[in-house]
Amino acid sequence: MWRSRLARSLTALVLGGALGWGGSWVAGPRDRVGPPGVWAQDANPLPRDRDQQMVTGRCIICHSLEMIAQQRQTREEWAAIVDRMITYGMPVQPGERERILAYLAKHLGQ
């Protein structure tokens, strides 16, 4: 119970900073262009794809994008990781889990 509350609190805190609603400790000024929360394509190390921004938005809550970009996992390993992140409170809308897995397996697979 306390973990889910903690995860929601951390998510709100980090999203607030990442989206420009609060502090800027999640992403520095060099990582944004234009309005707060808009990433410069050159600053985002994840491969470009139609789902890049969605994956960025879900993962940056807890991890640096550089840490994610250097990972090489099989689809099954990514599925276990994504499922674990969901239990920790990663916000995922219906249908997004599969899109996240497809993106990670395609661009950051073994």
C-alpha positions as CSV (number, residue, x, y, z in Angstrom):
1,M,0.0,0.0,0.0
2,W,2.7,2.5,1.0
3,R,4.7,1.6,-2.2
4,S,1.8,2.5,-4.5
5,R,1.3,5.8,-2.6
6,L,5.0,6.5,-2.8
7,A,5.1,5.7,-6.5
8,R,2.1,8.0,-7.2
9,S,3.8,10.8,-5.2
10,L,7.1,10.4,-6.9
11,T,5.4,10.2,-10.3
12,A,3.5,13.4,-9.6
13,L,6.7,15.1,-8.4
14,V,8.8,14.0,-11.3
15,L,6.2,14.6,-13.9
16,G,5.7,18.1,-12.5
17,G,9.4,18.8,-13.0
18,A,9.7,17.1,-16.3
19,L,6.7,18.8,-17.8
20,G,7.6,22.2,-16.5
21,W,5.1,22.5,-13.6
22,G,7.7,22.6,-11.0
23,G,11.5,22.4,-10.6
24,S,13.7,21.6,-13.5
25,W,15.9,19.0,-11.8
26,V,14.7,16.1,-14.1
27,A,15.8,17.8,-17.3
28,G,18.2,20.6,-17.6
29,P,17.7,23.7,-19.7
30,R,19.9,22.2,-22.5
31,D,17.5,19.3,-22.8
32,R,14.5,21.4,-23.8
33,V,13.6,23.7,-26.7
34,G,10.5,25.9,-26.9
35,P,7.9,25.4,-24.2
36,P,8.8,23.5,-21.0
37,G,8.7,19.8,-21.5
38,V,9.5,19.8,-25.2
39,W,12.6,17.8,-25.8
40,A,15.2,18.7,-28.4
41,Q,15.5,15.7,-30.8
42,D,19.3,15.9,-30.5
43,A,19.1,15.8,-26.7
44,N,17.0,12.6,-26.6
45,P,19.2,9.6,-27.0
46,L,16.3,7.2,-27.7
47,P,15.9,6.3,-31.4
48,R,13.4,8.3,-33.3
49,D,10.1,6.6,-33.9
50,R,6.4,7.4,-33.7
51,D,6.4,6.1,-30.1
52,Q,9.7,7.8,-29.0
53,Q,7.9,10.6,-27.1
54,M,5.5,8.1,-25.3
55,V,8.4,5.9,-24.2
56,T,10.4,9.0,-23.2
57,G,7.5,10.2,-21.1
58,R,7.0,6.9,-19.3
59,C,10.7,6.1,-18.6
60,I,12.1,9.6,-17.7
61,I,9.9,9.5,-14.6
62,C,12.5,7.3,-12.9
63,H,15.4,6.8,-15.3
64,S,17.8,8.8,-17.4
65,L,17.2,8.3,-21.1
66,E,20.9,7.6,-21.5
67,M,20.6,4.6,-19.1
68,I,17.7,3.2,-21.1
69,A,19.3,3.9,-24.5
70,Q,22.3,1.8,-23.6
71,Q,20.3,-1.3,-22.6
72,R,20.0,-4.3,-25.0
73,Q,17.4,-6.8,-23.9
74,T,15.3,-9.4,-25.7
75,R,11.5,-8.7,-26.0
76,E,10.9,-11.1,-23.1
77,E,13.4,-9.3,-20.9
78,W,11.9,-6.0,-21.8
79,A,8.4,-7.4,-21.0
80,A,9.6,-8.4,-17.6
81,I,11.1,-5.0,-17.0
82,V,8.1,-3.1,-18.2
83,D,5.8,-5.2,-16.1
84,R,7.9,-4.6,-13.1
85,M,7.9,-0.8,-13.8
86,I,4.1,-0.9,-14.0
87,T,3.9,-2.5,-10.6
88,Y,6.1,0.4,-9.3
89,G,3.6,2.9,-10.6
90,M,4.6,3.7,-14.2
91,P,1.5,5.3,-15.8
92,V,0.4,3.2,-18.7
93,Q,-2.9,3.6,-20.6
94,P,-4.7,0.7,-22.3
95,G,-2.7,-0.4,-25.3
96,E,0.5,1.4,-24.4
97,R,2.3,-1.5,-22.8
98,E,2.4,-3.3,-26.2
99,R,3.5,-0.1,-28.0
100,I,6.3,0.4,-25.4
101,L,7.4,-3.3,-25.8
102,A,7.4,-3.0,-29.6
103,Y,9.5,0.2,-29.5
104,L,12.0,-1.3,-27.0
105,A,12.3,-4.6,-28.8
106,K,12.8,-2.9,-32.2
107,H,15.3,-0.3,-31.2
108,L,16.9,-1.6,-28.0
109,G,16.8,-5.3,-28.6
110,Q,19.7,-7.7,-28.7
